[in-house]
Amino acid sequence: MIHIVKSGETLTQISLDYRKSLNEIIRANPSINPNIIYPGQSIVIPGFPPQSAIPYQIDVSINNRWLKLLKGRVLQKQYPIAVGRMLHDTPIGNYIIINKAPNPGGPFGTMWMSLSKQHYGIHGTNDPSSIGKAVSKGCIRMYNRDIEELASIVPIGTPVTIHP
């Protein structure tokens, strides 16, 4: 998987976002200077399939509060979601799903899928009345039955685009 460096990113933060050690990233990119990275630079993230091998994409609209599952460019399903509240915005950008954890406990419902942004994910909820609202600490909440269905379809490495 290739990560394109964004302005202000550090190699340390990239390693945290993808839950890979700094040494793993440096080993996968022997030609880079770990102390000098720049916007637009391509960084290989080891352990994830190439994007071309993933048939699905997830498209999240914060304002419309929906998550669309696409296969190629064809809509497969649309789900209602909850998003981040004031001061805890859902992060806009392009990410991938880096892991899945069933039954994470607490307010995260029956499934957690981590995004390649530290501390953020798509998860179920123990408060179904929150769906459709801006109430989370930035994560994307779904009904438990919906996140279980989505997690059963999409593989690790699935791209996730979050936009207003």
C-alpha positions as a printed Julia matrix, in Angstrom:
164×3 Matrix{Float64}:
   0.0    0.0    0.0
   1.27   3.48  -0.82
   0.69   6.49   1.46
   1.12   9.96  -0.03
   2.59  12.32   2.57
   0.39  15.28   3.47
   1.6   18.66   4.69
   2.59  18.55   8.36
   2.82  14.76   8.61
   5.8   13.06  10.21
   7.0    9.51   9.69
   6.27   8.85  13.36
   2.64   9.94  12.97
   2.26   7.92   9.77
   3.54   4.84  11.63
   1.03   5.46  14.44
  -1.84   6.01  11.98
  -1.2    2.66  10.26
  -0.27   0.88  13.53
   3.11  -0.11  12.09
   6.39   0.38  13.89
   8.68   3.12  12.64
  11.29   0.45  11.92
   8.84  -1.49   9.72
   8.15   1.62   7.66
  11.84   2.51   7.38
  12.68  -1.08   6.28
   9.93  -0.93   3.62
  11.35   2.39   2.34
  15.15   1.99   2.34
  15.74   4.96   0.05
  14.02   7.59   2.22
  15.64   9.77   4.83
  13.39   9.22   7.88
  14.21  12.72   9.15
  13.14  14.49   5.95
   9.8   13.66   4.36
   7.81  16.05   2.21
   4.24  16.52   0.97
   3.52  14.41  -2.09
   6.19  11.83  -1.26
   5.17   8.17  -1.63
   5.73   5.97   1.41
   5.24   2.19   1.21
   3.15   0.91   4.11
   3.96  -2.79   4.54
   1.35  -5.43   5.26
  -1.61  -4.04   3.31
  -2.8   -5.15  -0.12
  -2.43  -2.76  -3.07
  -5.5   -0.56  -3.6
  -5.98  -2.1   -7.05
  -6.65  -5.47  -5.38
  -9.58  -4.13  -3.32
 -12.93  -4.15  -5.16
 -14.77  -1.97  -2.61
 -14.67   1.66  -1.5
 -16.48   3.38   1.34
 -17.75   6.93   0.82
 -18.81   8.88   3.91
 -20.77  12.14   3.81
 -20.59  13.96   7.13
 -23.28  16.52   6.24
 -25.72  13.95   4.85
 -24.86  11.44   7.57
 -24.62   8.44   5.3
 -22.01   5.86   4.42
 -22.08   4.36   0.93
 -20.52   1.03   0.04
 -19.39   0.96  -3.58
 -18.04  -1.89  -5.65
 -16.15  -0.26  -8.46
 -18.35   2.77  -9.07
 -21.6    0.91  -8.42
 -23.53   1.64  -5.22
 -24.06  -1.58  -3.28
 -25.69  -0.18  -0.14
 -26.19   3.06   1.77
 -26.26   3.18   5.57
 -27.31   5.92   8.03
 -24.54   6.99  10.41
 -23.71   9.29  13.32
 -20.67  11.57  13.07
 -18.49  13.78  15.26
 -19.96  16.57  17.32
 -18.71  20.15  17.71
 -15.05  20.22  18.82
 -14.75  16.51  17.89
 -15.11  16.62  14.12
 -14.98  13.5   12.01
 -11.72  13.85  10.06
 -12.06  14.67   6.36
  -9.7   12.81   4.05
  -8.74   9.51   2.5
  -8.0    6.55   4.74
  -8.07   2.76   4.69
  -9.5    0.17   7.06
  -6.49  -1.24   8.88
  -8.1   -3.78  11.22
 -11.36  -5.17  12.55
 -12.26  -6.05  16.12
 -15.52  -7.81  16.98
 -17.12  -7.03  20.35
 -14.8   -4.17  21.35
 -16.91  -3.38  24.41
 -18.16  -0.11  25.83
 -19.95   2.32  23.53
 -18.48   0.79  20.35
 -21.25  -1.74  19.78
 -20.55  -5.14  18.26
 -17.78  -4.25  15.78
 -14.88  -1.81  15.43
 -13.0   -1.14  12.19
  -9.94   1.1   12.66
  -9.15   3.8   10.14
  -5.61   4.75   9.12
  -5.92   7.78  11.39
  -4.99   7.17  14.99
  -7.99   7.03  17.39
 -10.65   6.97  14.63
 -12.82   4.19  13.31
 -16.16   3.01  12.02
 -18.05   1.15  14.73
 -21.38   0.01  16.09
 -23.11   1.68  18.99
 -24.78   0.86  22.29
 -27.04   3.91  21.65
 -28.98   3.34  18.42
 -30.91   6.6   18.94
 -27.66   8.47  18.15
 -27.68   7.4   14.48
 -28.37  10.37  12.21
 -26.89  12.87  14.66
 -23.58  14.65  15.25
 -22.76  13.15  18.64
 -19.54  11.11  18.52
 -15.97  12.07  19.37
 -15.16  11.95  15.66
 -15.76   8.3   14.84
 -18.41   7.07  12.46
 -21.18   5.19  14.27
 -23.5    2.68  12.65
 -26.31   0.44  13.79
 -24.78  -2.82  15.02
 -26.49  -4.9   12.32
 -25.13  -2.48   9.66
 -21.51  -2.46  10.88
 -21.58  -6.26  11.16
 -22.82  -6.52   7.57
 -20.28  -3.98   6.31
 -17.39  -5.65   8.16
 -18.35  -9.01   6.66
 -18.09  -7.56   3.14
 -15.08  -5.24   3.07
 -11.51  -6.49   3.46
  -8.66  -4.9    5.37
  -7.19  -2.2    3.12
 -10.57  -0.95   1.84
 -10.28   2.76   1.01
 -12.51   5.15   2.98
 -13.18   8.68   1.73
 -14.7   11.1    4.25
 -16.01  14.44   2.99
 -18.4   17.17   4.14
